[in-house]
Amino acid sequence: MFQVIFAEFKHETNTFSTQITDLSSYQRRRFATGHEMIKLLRGTRTESAGVLDTMLQQPDVDLIPVVSADAMPAGRVSAAFHQDICGRLIAAIRETGSIDGVLLCLHGAMVTETSEDGEGDLLMQVRQAVGPDAMIVATLDLHANITEKMKRYANALIPFDYYPHTDMYERGQEAAQMMLRALRGEIKPTMVCASVPIALPPLSTEEPAMKKFVDLAHDRETMPGVLSVGIAHGFVCADIQELGMTVVAVTDQNPELADKISTEFAAALWRDRHVLKPANIGLDEAMEAAAVPGEGPLVLADLSDNPGGGSTCDGTHILKAMIAAQIKKAAVAHIFDPESVQACEKAGVGQTVPLRLGGKLRPDILGTPVDCNAYVKMICDGRYVNRGPMSGGIQVDLQKSAVVMIDDIAVIISSNVTQPYDLEIFYAHGIDPLSKQVLLLKSTIHFRAAFGPIARKILNVSVPGLTIQDPLTVSYTRCRRPIYPLD
């Protein structure tokens, strides 16, 4: 019987955010231990579910679930909490005795209060505990900043292929299958990574400039002896020494082939660096488009205030412009403002309440509060289940929420944050997104998986914020140099 440890510990750290990520941050999104993890994660479209569904049906595997911890992107992870999770893993390894493998679902862009390499530190401690012969395989987010420690202590790293991350479940399955084949002696994973000195702004893999690389990676995976080829885009909101893109190639005992593939991809990405950028527009152009009616909703992406990248979700630049432009039949998901939710609840449904909405956390960057008289349309618990192609089955808890009308704009106000990439955020708040002319979403790319099919058009709107769209607008002090486009 193979003894395999399983854990999930994820965070995408925006080093430009001052908010510390601690236990309470994880409890607001996902924190479970032991067999609670199985109940919580099975039936979802996550990489952890992919691991569980694969491993739990193997007669020769004893899977030992330890911890699942996943917090919304924000500032640095508490050093004490990071060490607590590492300690739980090491304790489980020691209690089990002989360990054959460790399966981890990580992000790859975790920064703690004391280290720029949260995942590398964890992998080092795990490797020291299990010894040199145990197999360590980890899934990573597409936005991982893959470090030397991560390469050194893992046998295989498997980043998501797609952005939006609609393939999380499949990457979990891939990691589990690679682990099984290695434990059974069918393969010996050998990994080579090639770093690419590019600080890449958020770019969908549906864009032709990036799609061709995903297609090429899938083509290389059909070659004899090739187990996995992936491209980690890096996380541009992390000012750390090892910021940048990485190509990961895993073969069956063929380091020369892995090196050839990763080097080939890295060179091609570097050659294409000038075209690897999204098409964004300014506020005035966005309002002109929003004022013109059409069939189906126009989706405005508030790129710079994406809570899925560590921003506050209370930015007001675009909402203020929509109010000033008198945009009709619009809806906004969402503004994080517990104080305004309380004011709405106190006033009651059907009442008009004066609000200073949003703009409370970083008004210097994300805009000052919206002073308005808002009609309270709904108060609810803010809970729903994702039903779209990304993270389907995951429960979301925005905590106490309100829906208010500001002129003809329906605004969801929440007491917790999430990235609004599923249609259910509107349906759960009594809003039919298909009936709206304009939808404002605080999301960069992920929303495209669910909202793309219903949108008449999508516009990427760039305004000041914490989720960086242009590295040239930021004062990096830690990242390696030279790096494109800074140099």
KELONU-329896 format. One line per field, with one value per residue (C-alpha): residue in three letters; x, y, z. Coordinates in pm, whole numbers, padded with zeros to 5 digits. Layout:
N
rest c(ALA / ...) .
u c(X / ...) .
v c(Y / ...) .
w c(Z / ...) .
This chain:
487
rest c(MET / PHE / GLN / VAL / ILE / PHE / ALA / GLU / PHE / LYS / HIS / GLU / THR / ASN / THR / PHE / SER / THR / GLN / ILE / THR / ASP / LEU / SER / SER / TYR / GLN / ARG / ARG / ARG / PHE / ALA / THR / GLY / HIS / GLU / MET / ILE / LYS / LEU / LEU / ARG / GLY / THR / ARG / THR / GLU / SER / ALA / GLY / VAL / LEU / ASP / THR / MET / LEU / GLN / GLN / PRO / ASP / VAL / ASP / LEU / ILE / PRO / VAL / VAL / SER / ALA / ASP / ALA / MET / PRO / ALA / GLY / ARG / VAL / SER / ALA / ALA / PHE / HIS / GLN / ASP / ILE / CYS / GLY / ARG / LEU / ILE / ALA / ALA / ILE / ARG / GLU / THR / GLY / SER / ILE / ASP / GLY / VAL / LEU / LEU / CYS / LEU / HIS / GLY / ALA / MET / VAL / THR / GLU / THR / SER / GLU / ASP / GLY / GLU / GLY / ASP / LEU / LEU / MET / GLN / VAL / ARG / GLN / ALA / VAL / GLY / PRO / ASP / ALA / MET / ILE / VAL / ALA / THR / LEU / ASP / LEU / HIS / ALA / ASN / ILE / THR / GLU / LYS / MET / LYS / ARG / TYR / ALA / ASN / ALA / LEU / ILE / PRO / PHE / ASP / TYR / TYR / PRO / HIS / THR / ASP / MET / TYR / GLU / ARG / GLY / GLN / GLU / ALA / ALA / GLN / MET / MET / LEU / ARG / ALA / LEU / ARG / GLY / GLU / ILE / LYS / PRO / THR / MET / VAL / CYS / ALA / SER / VAL / PRO / ILE / ALA / LEU / PRO / PRO / LEU / SER / THR / GLU / GLU / PRO / ALA / MET / LYS / LYS / PHE / VAL / ASP / LEU / ALA / HIS / ASP / ARG / GLU / THR / MET / PRO / GLY / VAL / LEU / SER / VAL / GLY / ILE / ALA / HIS / GLY / PHE / VAL / CYS / ALA / ASP / ILE / GLN / GLU / LEU / GLY / MET / THR / VAL / VAL / ALA / VAL / THR / ASP / GLN / ASN / PRO / GLU / LEU / ALA / ASP / LYS / ILE / SER / THR / GLU / PHE / ALA / ALA / ALA / LEU / TRP / ARG / ASP / ARG / HIS / VAL / LEU / LYS / PRO / ALA / ASN / ILE / GLY / LEU / ASP / GLU / ALA / MET / GLU / ALA / ALA / ALA / VAL / PRO / GLY / GLU / GLY / PRO / LEU / VAL / LEU / ALA / ASP / LEU / SER / ASP / ASN / PRO / GLY / GLY / GLY / SER / THR / CYS / ASP / GLY / THR / HIS / ILE / LEU / LYS / ALA / MET / ILE / ALA / ALA / GLN / ILE / LYS / LYS / ALA / ALA / VAL / ALA / HIS / ILE / PHE / ASP / PRO / GLU / SER / VAL / GLN / ALA / CYS / GLU / LYS / ALA / GLY / VAL / GLY / GLN / THR / VAL / PRO / LEU / ARG / LEU / GLY / GLY / LYS / LEU / ARG / PRO / ASP / ILE / LEU / GLY / THR / PRO / VAL / ASP / CYS / ASN / ALA / TYR / VAL / LYS / MET / ILE / CYS / ASP / GLY / ARG / TYR / VAL / ASN / ARG / GLY / PRO / MET / SER / GLY / GLY / ILE / GLN / VAL / ASP / LEU / GLN / LYS / SER / ALA / VAL / VAL / MET / ILE / ASP / ASP / ILE / ALA / VAL / ILE / ILE / SER / SER / ASN / VAL / THR / GLN / PRO / TYR / ASP / LEU / GLU / ILE / PHE / TYR / ALA / HIS / GLY / ILE / ASP / PRO / LEU / SER / LYS / GLN / VAL / LEU / LEU / LEU / LYS / SER / THR / ILE / HIS / PHE / ARG / ALA / ALA / PHE / GLY / PRO / ILE / ALA / ARG / LYS / ILE / LEU / ASN / VAL / SER / VAL / PRO / GLY / LEU / THR / ILE / GLN / ASP / PRO / LEU / THR / VAL / SER / TYR / THR / ARG / CYS / ARG / ARG / PRO / ILE / TYR / PRO / LEU / ASP) .
u c(00000 / 00143 / 00126 / 00053 / 00016 / -00224 / -00258 / -00371 / -00210 / -00270 / -00224 / -00154 / 00025 / 00004 / 00306 / 00160 / -00125 / -00077 / -00335 / -00182 / -00328 / -00379 / -00597 / -00910 / -00844 / -00838 / -01146 / -01339 / -01275 / -01165 / -01000 / -01050 / -00846 / -00835 / -01137 / -01340 / -01143 / -01301 / -01656 / -01575 / -01388 / -01528 / -01781 / -01608 / -01415 / -01092 / -00751 / -00800 / -01116 / -00921 / -00664 / -00925 / -01141 / -00836 / -00656 / -00949 / -01046 / -00700 / -00685 / -00310 / -00310 / -00367 / -00435 / -00379 / -00553 / -00391 / -00514 / -00693 / -00620 / -00710 / -00748 / -00841 / -00537 / -00418 / -00100 / 00170 / 00083 / 00142 / 00473 / 00313 / 00028 / 00267 / 00474 / 00159 / 00060 / 00414 / 00410 / 00084 / 00232 / 00555 / 00365 / 00145 / 00452 / 00618 / 00304 / 00255 / 00610 / 00720 / 00588 / 00591 / 00455 / 00328 / 00062 / 00026 / -00210 / -00020 / -00043 / 00318 / 00301 / 00290 / 00496 / 00508 / 00605 / 00955 / 01007 / 00953 / 00913 / 00632 / 00596 / 00969 / 01008 / 00722 / 00860 / 01204 / 01062 / 00854 / 01154 / 01366 / 01092 / 01021 / 01376 / 01522 / 01335 / 00972 / 00782 / 00663 / 00422 / 00250 / -00008 / 00043 / -00167 / -00087 / 00036 / 00307 / 00645 / 00843 / 01155 / 01480 / 01367 / 01044 / 01235 / 01490 / 01257 / 00967 / 00989 / 00722 / 00535 / 00216 / 00078 / -00270 / -00284 / -00563 / -00654 / -00945 / -00847 / -01108 / -00872 / -00802 / -00977 / -00784 / -00450 / -00531 / -00605 / -00281 / -00078 / -00244 / -00193 / 00172 / 00213 / 00046 / 00253 / 00572 / 00489 / 00408 / 00741 / 00596 / 00772 / 01041 / 00944 / 01237 / 01177 / 01364 / 01248 / 01351 / 01302 / 01189 / 01265 / 00925 / 00694 / 00375 / 00053 / -00266 / -00319 / -00586 / -00476 / -00767 / -00572 / -00398 / -00056 / -00073 / -00305 / -00044 / 00192 / -00075 / -00149 / 00222 / 00259 / -00023 / 00145 / 00474 / 00289 / 00205 / 00575 / 00709 / 00855 / 00699 / 00477 / 00385 / 00462 / 00334 / 00388 / 00367 / 00295 / 00425 / 00242 / 00320 / 00175 / 00452 / 00766 / 01004 / 01347 / 01222 / 00932 / 00880 / 00759 / 00876 / 00842 / 00814 / 00886 / 00855 / 00974 / 01021 / 01391 / 01495 / 01650 / 01794 / 01448 / 01301 / 01580 / 01529 / 01154 / 01174 / 01458 / 01271 / 00957 / 01148 / 01324 / 00995 / 00824 / 01113 / 01093 / 00720 / 00751 / 00637 / 00298 / 00225 / 00000 / -00376 / -00586 / -00712 / -00910 / -00958 / -01258 / -01394 / -01398 / -01568 / -01846 / -01907 / -01957 / -02173 / -02413 / -02502 / -02774 / -02747 / -02845 / -02718 / -02500 / -02182 / -01932 / -01686 / -01392 / -01258 / -00908 / -00733 / -00962 / -00972 / -00996 / -00869 / -00537 / -00521 / -00706 / -00961 / -01280 / -01399 / -01262 / -01498 / -01346 / -01569 / -01887 / -01851 / -01811 / -02120 / -02329 / -02202 / -02274 / -02625 / -02571 / -02901 / -02996 / -02661 / -02543 / -02221 / -02053 / -01945 / -01838 / -01685 / -01822 / -01954 / -02033 / -02270 / -02431 / -02507 / -02657 / -02879 / -02991 / -03073 / -03276 / -03459 / -03568 / -03774 / -03606 / -03367 / -03046 / -02757 / -02432 / -02062 / -02010 / -01670 / -01343 / -01258 / -00949 / -00715 / -00886 / -00547 / -00531 / -00875 / -01093 / -01284 / -01631 / -01939 / -02171 / -02521 / -02880 / -02941 / -03266 / -03235 / -03369 / -03248 / -03070 / -02940 / -02681 / -02450 / -02416 / -02423 / -02263 / -02059 / -02226 / -02009 / -01707 / -01455 / -01458 / -01803 / -01948 / -01746 / -01951 / -01905 / -01988 / -02001 / -02156 / -02428 / -02494 / -02720 / -02843 / -02905 / -03023 / -02827 / -03035 / -03064 / -02755 / -02797 / -02497 / -02418 / -02254 / -02086 / -01926 / -01670 / -01487 / -01473 / -01381 / -01712 / -01649 / -01975 / -02324 / -02459 / -02330 / -02608 / -02881 / -02821 / -02884 / -03205 / -03047 / -03087 / -02761 / -02920 / -03169 / -02896 / -02734 / -02411 / -02237 / -01939 / -01727 / -01430 / -01238 / -00957 / -00988 / -01168 / -01515 / -01477 / -01545 / -01903 / -01981 / -01819 / -02108 / -02371 / -02181 / -02240 / -01892 / -01623 / -01412 / -01102 / -01110 / -00785 / -00800 / -00570 / -00573 / -00379 / -00399 / -00127 / -00199 / 00118 / 00446 / 00591 / 00356 / 00497 / 00814 / 00963 / 01248 / 01301 / 01250 / 01547 / 01689 / 01704 / 01342 / 01106 / 00940 / 01125 / 01460) .
v c(00000 / 00338 / 00608 / 00946 / 01276 / 01529 / 01900 / 02228 / 02557 / 02849 / 03221 / 03473 / 03752 / 04109 / 04273 / 04618 / 04541 / 04623 / 04369 / 04074 / 03732 / 03520 / 03236 / 03452 / 03529 / 03157 / 03089 / 03346 / 03144 / 02785 / 02610 / 02243 / 01958 / 01581 / 01407 / 01731 / 01817 / 01531 / 01640 / 02002 / 01953 / 01648 / 01740 / 02071 / 02175 / 02229 / 02066 / 01924 / 01746 / 01610 / 01467 / 01322 / 01167 / 00995 / 00882 / 00769 / 00499 / 00336 / 00004 / 00035 / 00390 / 00515 / 00887 / 01096 / 01438 / 01691 / 02045 / 02259 / 02631 / 02882 / 03257 / 03542 / 03720 / 04006 / 04111 / 03893 / 03572 / 03575 / 03403 / 03230 / 03091 / 02972 / 02786 / 02642 / 02484 / 02360 / 02215 / 02031 / 01872 / 01769 / 01627 / 01420 / 01288 / 01187 / 01028 / 00822 / 00693 / 00576 / 00814 / 00720 / 01043 / 01393 / 01557 / 01931 / 02189 / 02517 / 02856 / 02947 / 03319 / 03311 / 03569 / 03568 / 03834 / 03688 / 03516 / 03586 / 03213 / 03063 / 02754 / 02698 / 02709 / 02461 / 02223 / 02236 / 02137 / 01859 / 01722 / 01723 / 01531 / 01265 / 01217 / 01214 / 00911 / 01009 / 01155 / 01517 / 01645 / 01984 / 02165 / 02539 / 02832 / 02968 / 03284 / 03110 / 03277 / 02953 / 02976 / 02782 / 02621 / 02502 / 02344 / 02185 / 02017 / 01900 / 01614 / 01771 / 02102 / 02119 / 02471 / 02531 / 02555 / 02807 / 03160 / 03164 / 02862 / 02623 / 02324 / 02309 / 01973 / 01820 / 01941 / 01777 / 01455 / 01489 / 01534 / 01234 / 01012 / 01112 / 01025 / 00686 / 00592 / 00695 / 00499 / 00190 / 00211 / 00292 / 00630 / 00840 / 01208 / 01435 / 01811 / 02097 / 02458 / 02758 / 03107 / 03390 / 03744 / 03892 / 04070 / 03972 / 04165 / 03956 / 03796 / 03541 / 03217 / 03274 / 03563 / 03441 / 03561 / 03321 / 03053 / 02938 / 02853 / 02651 / 02462 / 02401 / 02271 / 02025 / 01915 / 01852 / 01646 / 01394 / 01323 / 00990 / 01033 / 01375 / 01380 / 01747 / 02089 / 02405 / 02779 / 02977 / 03340 / 03475 / 03722 / 04080 / 04214 / 04045 / 04255 / 03969 / 03869 / 03571 / 03743 / 03624 / 03360 / 02997 / 02707 / 02366 / 02044 / 01701 / 01388 / 01023 / 01004 / 01229 / 01551 / 01636 / 01636 / 01835 / 02090 / 02114 / 02174 / 02428 / 02618 / 02621 / 02763 / 03021 / 03151 / 03173 / 03360 / 03604 / 03664 / 03738 / 03956 / 04273 / 04124 / 03957 / 04230 / 04282 / 04543 / 04784 / 05107 / 05419 / 05539 / 05787 / 05529 / 05279 / 05523 / 05608 / 05239 / 05185 / 05460 / 05280 / 05014 / 04675 / 04309 / 04151 / 04304 / 04498 / 04372 / 04620 / 04456 / 04663 / 04525 / 04726 / 04647 / 04269 / 04103 / 03789 / 03969 / 04122 / 04451 / 04583 / 04545 / 04887 / 05100 / 05365 / 05510 / 05327 / 05339 / 05716 / 05749 / 05534 / 05749 / 06070 / 05931 / 05823 / 05468 / 05277 / 04918 / 04843 / 04616 / 04607 / 04309 / 04412 / 04674 / 04552 / 04783 / 04624 / 04968 / 05046 / 04702 / 04777 / 05113 / 04945 / 04679 / 04942 / 05146 / 04841 / 04714 / 04970 / 05267 / 05526 / 05563 / 05811 / 05621 / 05691 / 05383 / 05221 / 05410 / 05342 / 05120 / 05284 / 05607 / 05744 / 05482 / 05332 / 05640 / 05819 / 05713 / 05758 / 05997 / 05899 / 05836 / 05467 / 05273 / 04946 / 04665 / 04354 / 04231 / 03873 / 03636 / 03664 / 03288 / 03101 / 02810 / 02858 / 02679 / 02797 / 02643 / 02771 / 02643 / 02494 / 02354 / 02584 / 02762 / 03139 / 03341 / 03718 / 03736 / 03992 / 04169 / 04436 / 04535 / 04904 / 05111 / 05426 / 05578 / 05286 / 05103 / 04798 / 04764 / 04457 / 04560 / 04288 / 04220 / 03979 / 03963 / 03724 / 03755 / 03778 / 03523 / 03328 / 03434 / 03316 / 03628 / 03815 / 03551 / 03508 / 03880 / 03890 / 04030 / 03874 / 03960 / 03886 / 04168 / 04429 / 04649 / 04695 / 04471 / 04603 / 04319 / 04348 / 04080 / 04072 / 03752 / 03476 / 03622 / 03549 / 03178 / 03238 / 03588 / 03561 / 03354 / 03610 / 03933 / 04133 / 04273 / 04278 / 04586 / 04586 / 04916 / 05038 / 05280 / 05327 / 05026 / 04756 / 04485 / 04599 / 04616 / 04793 / 04710 / 05040 / 05227 / 05054 / 05118 / 04771 / 04750 / 04376 / 04196 / 04067 / 04292 / 04309 / 04212 / 04311 / 04562 / 04744 / 04719) .
w c(00000 / -00104 / 00164 / 00004 / 00187 / 00035 / 00117 / -00035 / 00069 / -00165 / -00177 / -00450 / -00267 / -00391 / -00230 / -00301 / -00060 / 00307 / 00428 / 00616 / 00527 / 00839 / 00967 / 00960 / 00593 / 00513 / 00723 / 00520 / 00204 / 00271 / 00562 / 00645 / 00786 / 00754 / 00608 / 00620 / 00305 / 00115 / 00196 / 00114 / -00213 / -00391 / -00656 / -00736 / -01046 / -00852 / -00875 / -00526 / -00642 / -00938 / -00699 / -00463 / -00734 / -00881 / -00568 / -00353 / -00601 / -00607 / -00418 / -00362 / -00221 / 00132 / 00082 / 00393 / 00365 / 00597 / 00532 / 00275 / 00309 / 00038 / 00099 / -00131 / -00278 / -00059 / 00119 / 00271 / 00452 / 00826 / 00903 / 01200 / 00989 / 00718 / 00973 / 01130 / 00797 / 00737 / 01088 / 01024 / 00713 / 00882 / 01180 / 00948 / 00767 / 01092 / 01232 / 00917 / 00911 / 00569 / 00301 / -00067 / -00209 / -00138 / -00357 / -00308 / -00456 / -00433 / -00600 / -00663 / -00580 / -00200 / -00014 / 00365 / 00616 / 00630 / 00294 / -00075 / -00142 / 00063 / -00156 / -00188 / 00189 / 00233 / -00032 / 00130 / 00469 / 00313 / 00122 / 00435 / 00617 / 00352 / 00227 / -00124 / -00258 / -00198 / -00494 / -00458 / -00723 / -00700 / -00908 / -00949 / -01058 / -01403 / -01227 / -01027 / -00987 / -00997 / -00782 / -00763 / -00437 / -00592 / -00880 / -00648 / -00400 / -00621 / -00867 / -01087 / -01101 / -01306 / -01372 / -01508 / -01887 / -01921 / -01814 / -01721 / -01514 / -01649 / -01635 / -01262 / -01219 / -01509 / -01376 / -01042 / -01225 / -01419 / -01101 / -00937 / -01243 / -01264 / -00897 / -00944 / -01246 / -01069 / -00753 / -00960 / -01138 / -01479 / -01515 / -01349 / -01382 / -01468 / -01470 / -01633 / -01606 / -01815 / -01675 / -01903 / -01778 / -01864 / -01619 / -01800 / -01737 / -01718 / -02059 / -02144 / -02306 / -02545 / -02698 / -03016 / -02897 / -02600 / -02736 / -02985 / -02698 / -02518 / -02838 / -02892 / -02535 / -02593 / -02915 / -02733 / -02472 / -02745 / -02804 / -02672 / -02325 / -02258 / -01950 / -01910 / -02060 / -01892 / -01893 / -01569 / -01654 / -01324 / -01101 / -01189 / -00860 / -00660 / -00634 / -00553 / -00676 / -00879 / -01056 / -01411 / -01653 / -01645 / -01885 / -01716 / -01903 / -01739 / -01918 / -01835 / -01746 / -02034 / -01902 / -02245 / -02402 / -02112 / -02148 / -02524 / -02491 / -02208 / -02378 / -02710 / -02549 / -02344 / -02655 / -02847 / -02563 / -02549 / -02925 / -02892 / -02581 / -02759 / -02853 / -02520 / -02386 / -02353 / -02533 / -02265 / -02298 / -02091 / -01893 / -02149 / -02428 / -02198 / -02107 / -02472 / -02546 / -02236 / -02342 / -02667 / -02627 / -02795 / -02786 / -02466 / -02195 / -02255 / -01996 / -01846 / -01672 / -01382 / -01434 / -01168 / -00874 / -00903 / -00560 / -00733 / -00772 / -00426 / -00472 / -00224 / -00434 / -00316 / -00598 / -00732 / -01050 / -01298 / -01088 / -01052 / -01427 / -01488 / -01255 / -01417 / -01765 / -01655 / -01779 / -01796 / -01710 / -01546 / -01265 / -01064 / -00897 / -00648 / -00391 / -00064 / 00206 / 00528 / 00670 / 00383 / 00412 / 00776 / 00682 / 00422 / 00668 / 00928 / 00679 / 00546 / 00206 / 00015 / 00181 / 00044 / 00241 / 00215 / 00157 / 00129 / -00086 / -00134 / -00150 / 00213 / 00198 / -00055 / -00167 / -00274 / -00552 / -00601 / -00570 / -00294 / -00172 / -00387 / -00203 / -00307 / -00205 / -00275 / -00285 / -00090 / -00308 / -00121 / 00190 / 00181 / 00327 / 00025 / -00021 / -00350 / -00533 / -00850 / -01142 / -01431 / -01604 / -01347 / -00987 / -01036 / -00715 / -00488 / -00222 / -00203 / 00106 / 00064 / 00411 / 00468 / 00138 / -00003 / -00347 / -00400 / -00693 / -00774 / -01051 / -01297 / -01171 / -00945 / -00714 / -00506 / -00178 / 00026 / 00364 / 00217 / -00115 / -00406 / -00770 / -00959 / -01234 / -01209 / -01318 / -00983 / -00809 / -00989 / -00969 / -00594 / -00552 / -00753 / -01069 / -01412 / -01592 / -01930 / -01874 / -01830 / -02090 / -01893 / -01638 / -01440 / -01300 / -01067 / -01251 / -01504 / -01709 / -01516 / -01577 / -01950 / -01901 / -01781 / -01907 / -02250 / -02393 / -02285 / -02357 / -02672 / -02615 / -02346 / -02275 / -02055 / -01866 / -01716 / -01423 / -01120 / -00886 / -00705 / -00971 / -01205 / -01578 / -01690 / -01512 / -01634 / -01399 / -01089 / -00889 / -00850 / -00600 / -00551 / -00883 / -01079 / -01346 / -01638 / -01701 / -01982 / -02012 / -01734 / -01913) .
